Each structure stands twice: as structure tokens, then as C-alpha cells.
Amino acid sequence: MPDVESCGSVESDKKKNLPVLHSSRRTIVVCFACCCCMIASLVGIGMAFTITFPDTPIALLRAPPHSRNESITDRASIGLWDSQRAITKLQLQVAVSLALGVRSLDDDIHVQEKESHFFAVVVDHTDEEELSFMKGPRFLNLLNNHLAPFGGVCVVSNEVVKLVS
């Protein structure tokens, strides 16, 4: 029995000899500030990483880097097919306008509906930069992002062609 009592007293002595951690307000504030800085740094790095790459959702929402020039008389033509069979001519016209950067005149984009949800789209006042943008995958990604609220998904049926006026 004395062994049991001695064990109990040894354990209580060990608990009494443990150092007590005193936390001050200053320590808590410094730790909280460090945690906030770490979280802000991670968020900043994540945003920079997301915006830098061209196919991320945030980067797709940015407007393309070209503007409309009325002195250019060339046009571009592209054939599109709505694989979901859900969009109208007007919805496609709006989506193309948004994908190319909002244009000042509504009559710059002409959409002609053909059979089985095929569309012929002609864009006025296109330069070489805009033509190469329309040939790239970013244009189709932007177009489909703007068509998503209408339930449409477009696929290129005829490649982009420059029409010289």
C-alpha cells in the first residue's frame, strides 16, 4: 500500500513542478497579427497565381486587350454551332460582343441563324490582333462563359476567315 500512496504523491508533485504559461495581451496580439499577415500573404499569392494564367475563371472575365477602330473596313466571319440547342441569335450576338470586349455600336456583329442551331457570325472593323484573338482558344472560352447563363455551349463549325471589304 505505501507504494500506491507514494506514486500518487509523485504524480501530484510533478504537476506542481510544471511551469505555468502566462499569456499576456501583447503575446496574443502579436500571434494574431502574424496569423493575419500569413493569411493575407497566401490570399495575395493565390490571386496573383489565378490572374496570371489565361485559362482560369478570373482571368477569363478580363476584357481582351484590343479596342474597336472604325477606320478599319475588314470583317471577320466565323461559323458556330450551339451543341446544347438553347441559344437565340440575340443571345449569341450579345455573347460575342462581350467576348470581344463591349463594342460601341450594336450593328458591328451580325448573326445569321442557319439550320440545326448553326450560326454564321460576321464581325465588322476587325484588325489582325482581333482576328488572331478570335482564332485562339481564349475567345471560345470567353464566348462559352457568356453563353452559360442561357444554357448554350458553342463549338466552332467554320474557322475564322478574314473578309476584305
N, C-alpha and C positions, 0 to 999 in steps of 0.2 A: 503493500500500500504506500509506503513512503515514496516509492518510485513514481507513482502516479501523481502525487502531490508535487513532487519536485519538477516533473515535466510541466505541470500546469503553471507553476511559478516561473519556469524558464520562458515559456511562451509569453506570459504577461510581461516579463522583463524585456523580452525582445521587442514587443510592441511599444513599450515605454521608451526604448532607446532609439526608435526610428526618428529620423529628422522630420520635422514638421515643415511642410512647404507653405510659406507665406506668400500669397499673391497680392501684389499691390495694384492699384489702379493703373499706374504707369506701365507695368508689365502687360496688363490686359490690353491697354490701348495700343501699345507697340505691336503686340501679336495680331490684333485686329487690323491695324494699318498694313502690316506685312501681308496678311491674307487678302485684303482688298487690292493691294498692288499686284499680287500674284494673279488674282482672278482677272484684273483689268489687262494685264500683260497677255494672258492667254487669250482673252477675247480679242484684243487687238491683233495678235498674230493670226488667229483664226480668220478674222475679217480680211486681213491682207492676203492671206492664202486663198480665200474664197474669191475675192475680187480679181486676183491676178490671173487665174486660169479662165480661159474663154468659154468653157462649156458648163460652168457652174450656174445654178439658177440665178444668183445675184448678178453675175456678170452678163447673163443673157438679157436682163432687164435694162441694161445701159443702152443708150441710143447709139447707133452706128456713127462712125466719125466722119460722115460726109453730109453736105448740105445741097440744097436744090439750087440750080443755076438755070434761069430761064433762057439764057443766050444759047444754050446747047439744044440742038434740034434733034439729036439722035434719040432713038427709043430702044427699049429692050422688051423682048417677048419671052414668056415662059409658060409652059403648059403644066397645070397642076391637076391632081386627082384627089378628091376627098374620099379616103378609104372608109370613113365612118358614114358617109352619105347623110351628113347632118347640116351642112352649112349652105347659106344662100350667097348670091352674088354680092350683095351689100356687105355681108359679114366678111367675105373674103377681101373685098376692097378695103375695108377698114383695117383688117389684119395685115395686109400687105403694106398699107400706108404706115402703120405703126412699126412694122418690122424694118422698114426702110428709113425710119425717122419721120416724124409727122411733117407732112407736106403742107404748104400754104394754100394750094388750090386742090379742090376735090377732083377736078377733071384731069389730073395728071395720071391717074390709074384707071385703066379701062378693063373691065372684066366681062368676058363673053362666056355664057354658060353653054356647054355642049351636052351631048347625051351622056347618060350614066355617071353623072357628077364629075365630069371632066370640065376644066375651065381653061380658057386662054386669057392670060393677063398681059397687058401691054402697059409699060411704064414710060411716060414721056420725060424728056430732059435728063437722060442718064449719061453720065460720063464713064470713063474707063474704070475708075475706082468703084463706082456703084455697080457696074457690070460685073467686075471680079467679085465684089461682095455677094451679089446675087448668085453667083456660081458656087460659092463656098458653102460649107455646112452650117455656118452660123446663121445665115439668112433663113434656112429651112427650120432651124431650131427656134429662132425668134418667131417666125410665122406660126409654127405649131403652138408655141406658148400663148400667142394672142388668139389663136383659134380654140384653145382648150375650153374657155367658158361657154362656147357654142357647141361643144361636143365634136368638133371636127379635127381630123388629122390629115394633113396634105402630104402627098408624095409627088415628086417631080415626074411628070409624064413626058415632057419635052424640055430639053436643056435650054438654058438661057441663050437667046440669039440677039445680036445687035441689029437693029433695023435703022439704016441710014436714011435720013429724010432729004 
